[in-house]
Amino acid sequence: MTAPRSTTAYLGLLTANTILASAMPMLIILGGLAGLMLAPSPFLATMPPAVQTLAGLIAAGPFSLLMGRVGRRAGFLVGAGCAALGGVVGVWALMTGSFALLCAAHLMLGAALACYQYFRFAAAEVVPPRWQPVAISLMLTSGLVAAFAGPQIFIWTRDGLFDVPLAGAYAAISVISLVGLLPLLALRLGPPPMSQPLGRIAALAILRRPDVLSAVALGAVAQGTMVFLMAPTPLAMIGQGLSEAMAGDVIRWHVVAMFAPSFITGFVIQRLGARPVAGAGLALLLVSAGVAASGLTGAHFYGSLVLLGLGWNFGFIGATSMLAAAAPPEDRAVAQGANDTVIALAATVCAFASGAIVTGPGWTVLALIAVAILLGALALLWRRPVPA
């Protein structure tokens, strides 16, 4: 049996994802600030967000396999529960001044964020095959809502609990997670597809399929390049004497460019196919890196980061649609788990590498490395076409 192809199910998934995703931008703000408050040394201030990223890398595969066994609904309930508990532990850490508890909180929160990534695959499973790219694309519009709602919730709640700075924001994450549970509890999704137990050899055989492997690689390149250029942008801008306000505005428009096209990307894929759209995404990422390498003015940063967001949208949604079409139901849990693990690994490596490069050789070298990576990815896509 497969999940019912129901508009009600899709709207329930979209509502839950929109609510739960609001915690993501809050965590981008909170991790470093709370770490700076509690870390025994300034050198360790970024440990909570680093632990959060590592948790996402570790949890991606197990969450996919869990959903393959017990279903999407149960898996998302576990993820939302992890976020609710993580918020409570974050409040406890700030009230007691415990840096170890703060890291534990971000460990749970990072696992929850990894779980939420599977909403895009769940969306594809409750609609007819022809509408899968549209369902995936529209599901990612929740990121646009989160980009505006999350920071505002942070502003309203950061100092609103027991006069402990930032504790209210962690409490708000718990509340958001509990509210996000409600549409999940109302969902009626079918059981997971019946599949044979997969050993390591069989799992590797699935990942060696050219269509699956190419989709995974394209998704990893899109995500990795986006993180590689986006993460050090504020540092690079401030290093050039540009203001923090301008750096924040560049990131804001980058996030808008990441998610706003999702209203139409699925329809473009439906008309042209996933592979051409993914290729267009890589091409836009390449242009973004070229603009970044060509200058260090505010206009260059704005142009590069907006193009980066657009390229990520086409590349990531195109790759996700390719994978959704390539993996049969019985192999879905393994293929999707491997996909998100590889993507998380690429993002983690690129996040750490970008900081070292931008503070060493510099922003221009960073951009030229991105150009080289994207030229290689486009050459691979051109030489090994994948039906989609």
Protein Blocks (a to p, Z undefined) as FASTA:
>chain_A
ZZdddfklmmmmmmmmmmmmmmmmmmmmmmmmmmmmmombfklmmmmmmmmmmmmmmmmm
mmmmmmmmnojklmmmmmmmmmmmmmmmmmmmmmnopaklmmmmmmmmmmmmmmmmmmmm
mmmmmccfklmmmmmmmmmmmmmmmmmmmmmmmmmmmmmgghighklmmmmmmmmmmmmm
mmmmmpccddddddddddfklmmmmmmpmklmmmmmmmmmmmmmmmmmmmmmmmmmmmno
pafklmmmmmmmmmmmmmmmmmmmmmmmmmnopklmmmmmmmmmmmmmmmmmnoccfklm
mmmmmmmmmmmmmmmmmmmmmmmmmpcfklmmmmmmmmmmmmmmmmmmmmmmmmmmmmmn
ojklmmmmmmmmmmmmmmmmmmmccdZZ
